[in-house]
Amino acid sequence: MKYAKYVKEAVFIAVIITLSIRIVDNVRTIRQMKISLEQTRDNLYQTNQVIAEMQKQIYEPTFAFKQDTR
């Protein structure tokens, strides 16, 4: 009976340690994903700014030309 109790407690401790390690790994992964998300968001914003500037440069001369011909 005593051995069964000790085995049961050992398994319980092993499970707790394993779960703790996995939780720590998951927290690290979540932090890395948050950092990656921030970087992606910043890159997307910068890309949108560049595209807006390019569109502005393309359409302003066309718009000015159309106004001059009227």
C-alpha positions as CSV (number, residue, x, y, z in Angstrom):
1,M,0.0,0.0,0.0
2,K,2.8,2.4,0.9
3,Y,4.5,1.9,-2.4
4,A,1.3,2.6,-4.3
5,K,1.0,5.9,-2.4
6,Y,4.6,6.8,-3.2
7,V,4.2,5.9,-6.9
8,K,1.0,7.9,-7.1
9,E,2.7,10.9,-5.5
10,A,5.7,10.6,-7.8
11,V,3.5,10.5,-10.9
12,F,1.5,13.5,-9.6
13,I,4.8,15.5,-9.0
14,A,6.0,14.5,-12.5
15,V,2.8,15.7,-14.1
16,I,2.9,19.0,-12.2
17,I,6.5,19.6,-13.3
18,T,5.7,18.7,-16.9
19,L,2.7,21.0,-17.0
20,S,4.8,23.8,-15.4
21,I,7.4,23.5,-18.1
22,R,4.8,23.6,-20.8
23,I,3.2,26.6,-19.3
24,V,6.5,28.5,-19.3
25,D,7.2,27.5,-22.9
26,N,3.7,28.7,-23.9
27,V,4.2,32.0,-22.1
28,R,7.5,32.5,-24.0
29,T,5.8,31.6,-27.3
30,I,3.0,34.1,-26.6
31,R,5.5,36.9,-25.8
32,Q,7.4,36.1,-29.1
33,M,4.1,36.2,-31.0
34,K,3.1,39.5,-29.5
35,I,6.5,41.0,-30.5
36,S,6.1,39.6,-34.0
37,L,2.5,41.0,-34.2
38,E,3.8,44.5,-33.2
39,Q,6.5,44.3,-35.9
40,T,4.1,43.1,-38.5
41,R,1.6,45.9,-37.6
42,D,4.4,48.5,-37.9
43,N,5.5,47.1,-41.2
44,L,2.0,47.1,-42.5
45,Y,1.5,50.7,-41.4
46,Q,4.8,51.8,-43.2
47,T,3.8,49.9,-46.3
48,N,0.4,51.6,-46.4
49,Q,2.2,55.0,-46.0
50,V,4.5,54.2,-48.9
51,I,1.5,53.1,-51.1
52,A,-0.5,56.2,-50.2
53,E,2.5,58.4,-51.1
54,M,2.9,56.5,-54.4
55,Q,-0.8,56.9,-55.2
56,K,-0.6,60.5,-54.4
57,Q,2.3,61.0,-56.8
58,I,0.5,59.1,-59.5
59,Y,-2.9,60.8,-59.2
60,E,-1.9,64.4,-58.5
61,P,-0.4,65.1,-61.9
62,T,-3.3,63.4,-63.6
63,F,-5.8,65.4,-61.6
64,A,-3.9,68.6,-62.2
65,F,-3.8,67.9,-66.0
66,K,-7.5,67.2,-66.1
67,Q,-8.3,70.5,-64.4
68,D,-6.1,72.5,-66.7
69,T,-7.9,71.2,-69.9
70,R,-11.3,72.3,-68.8
